[in-house]
Amino acid sequence: MRTLAALGLAATLTLAACGGNDAAAPQKKSELSLYNDKGAWSKYFDGMGALSKQQISLSMKPVGYTDSAQYQAFIKASFRTDVKPDLFTWQTGGMLEEIVKQKQVADTTAVWQEAIKAGDLPQDLAPYYTVGGKQYCVPLNVAYWGMFYNMPVFEKHGVKPPTTWEELIKAADTLKKAGVTPFYHTSVLFSFVWFEQLMAGMDPDLYDRLSTGKAKYTDPGVVAVMDKWKELIDAGYFVNAGDKTDPADLLKTGKTAMVSFGTFFNTSMTTRSMAPGKDYGFFVIPNVNTSLPKTSVIFESGPLCALDKAADPAASMKYLKWWTSAGAQEKWASSRGDVSANPKVTVKDEALNSITKDAGSGKYRLVNRYFEATPPPILSAALDGFGKFVSDTSTTKEVLETIQKAADEYWSTHQ
Amino acid sequence: MRTAPILGRFRGGYVAPAVLLVAGLLYAPFLWTAYLSLTAYDGLADPEFVGLRNFTRLFDDPALLTSTRNTLIWVVGTMVLPVGLGLLVAVLSYDIKGGAWFRVPFMLPYALSGAGLGMVWSPILSHDGIANLLLGTDTAYMQEAPHNTIAMLLVWTWQQLGVNTLLFVVGLQSIPKAPIEAARLDGASGWSLFRHVIWPLMRPLTAVVVGLALVAGLKTFDIVWAMTQGGPGRNSETLAVMMYRETFVATKYGYGSAVAVLLTVVAGLASWLYLRRQVNG
């Protein structure tokens, strides 16, 4: 009996020790933690931490993850524990909606209103951050997707940046004949890139309908996109999809002439000491379908968020507000050599400045990146499916049917 | 006559910390996982009870078939290759001069973790890797199934060989010398000596080594995750990788838990059947 009582007491003590302290009063913080899945960007985050300390007396320490699944699992778990990030990076689209619905994210409507008024954030970015009429998080970055190319390789083989799809294919043929692999693609994570690009360049309306469940992956338009993709792969234009070499290294060494990526890829160029306009260039990928009124450009914006129940909500909000300012964004954009969400900030790279300006003036049809546009359960099935397809192009039907099965399941409860 | 318990009257108190730790860190999470397997849970909203729906879906999921096939390859492979080759190296190096030095190269890879193993071998086996360069081939080892699983199994063998060799050497050293000498006097040598005398004496140890390999094969995860992440297109997924992927990548915690429960039942059942057979045998 005594033993049982001792066991009971020990269990109670253990449980008490593990219990939460929900009623903890807000603390006053002078340093914030910024959890992110961009582990390779640590030195840039460190730079921002030092700058914020100087400018608003609030320093920031990054905690970087490199595995996004592990990162997301941690963030979700943190909502239920006491180990909470002060600030964290996330994704717009379905993933942002998911955590907003759980009332985990701090409302940033006031920050947005003020920043739009001051010209620090463009109004047309707000919809990506709006859930139920309110804004959440602020832009960590914005990115336009296009083609990065190795300039010396292009010059050596007399290839010029193409302005039509036909020219792009001609360039690919020339490079292939010269023994250079024209394009990069992969079977892991970013397996959706060429699907999204071809969808946007062939039928962007269908792409939009697909991402809202109004079209099916088995529709003839989607099958046509897969057929086009298969045609390109079978023509031998791509690197082996299973290669693990970093695309930035493939581009730098000239093994691959072109890599389709978001403008954030510039950071990878910067870290490899490659100079824009000399070592590499960037062009907008032309539409396959020449009858479309505007060239489609894939667009994405990654959010920087604060928790609704942060340790020091005022400090977190102060930081987000500062993050949108031109003073902060100058540093954030210039250190990484990337474009900024703040229209007042320009970067050294002319090609990137011009796509930002053109996109802002309505020259392109901006298409939301597949990652954000597709609800997470469908995305998961699609990434696996495209990974399978790029390794075996005879699997089109099977892949599309599998993705559609996930889509049917999702939209049956989410329309 | 009743003898006093070894630890005296407070023996319950002595074992309590261990009981609490095991209960808290092993059984409680297991029960929680079993409960989650009966729910739909995305890690955010509260789990919603859905009965056996996750299991009916699981048995209808083509990915289960692929991961079961790959897990079976792993189980059979780990029971045959690292164990069989380990025994071979142990027997060949056991009574030769400098045998210990001969075994050292086989031991070194054991110091690597599964993830480290992936880091070392991925560049070698990738399409533009060293293997193709040296062999003058153009094979995508890590892409087609079941080649990718077999390639990873060979890498796994490279790592596990040493420890199995070591276990068998210890086994060889501990078997009684008298029956071997007697058999030698009767004219047994080489294969017949091994087959009829050494092998039967080694059987208890072999049962343990094979049992460990069985469980290791069933729960194969880290090397696959590090080398292919179960891809491309899930074709190298094992049950453990499927469990991780459904839980943390697809954030279907309920469904992932159902895979975990299935894997636990399979591993438990296989180990029980195997050990029962060995013990009774």
Interface residues (C-beta under 8 A of the other chain):
Chain A: T3 L4 A6 L7 A10 A11 T14 A69 Q70 Q72 A73 K76 A77 F79 E98 I99 K101 Q102 Q104 S187 V188 V239 N240 A241 G242 D243 K244 T245 K255 P376 P377 S380 D384 G385 G387 K388 F389 V390 S391 D392 T395 V399 T402
Chain B: F10 G12 G13 A16 P17 V19 L20 G24 D42 G43 L44 A45 P62 S122 P123 S126 H127 D128 A140 M142 Q143 E144 Q229 G231 P232 G233 R234 N235 R245 T247 F248 V249 A250 T251 K252
